[in-house]
Amino acid sequence: MPGCQLELSVRFGPTLDNLILGADLVARLRKEAKIDVKTGDQIELAVGEALANAIKHGQADGDEAIGLTLVVENGMLTVMVEDNGIGFSPEDVPPPNFDEHPSHGYGVFIINEIMDSISYDSRDGINKLTMKKRLEK
């Protein structure tokens, strides 16, 4: 990307064992971009939720079916999670019912709470979740 201060990416197959690859990339981002602990923890949680959702619900296929790209440019972090699975609409995911304490269904809620913005696009067999977060100076 032009004017990019930092760009990191990885592709992997759709198994939960590969979540560590995303965590490793976020750890590298935290170090290289000098992200504070609280913000880094939030980013790690949001990225982990997005990757877990892509792996568990996306039904993606192939050794490089899931992609994670982290870009820091002008104090803005952009996180892109791509997969070739069935896709979904984040707007259609209901908020969790906190009174019932479900064992799942918190991912999109958590991402929305942590990140400054999210967008979702699906075309030509590729689903892309883009999340943005302003980084502290």
Secondary structure by P-SEA (a helix, b strand, c coil): cccccccccccccccccaaaaaaaaaaaaaaaacccaaaaaaaaaaaaaaaaaaaacccccccccbbbbbbbcccbbbbbbbbccccccccccccccccccccccaaaaaaaacccbbbbbbcccbbbbbbbbbbcc
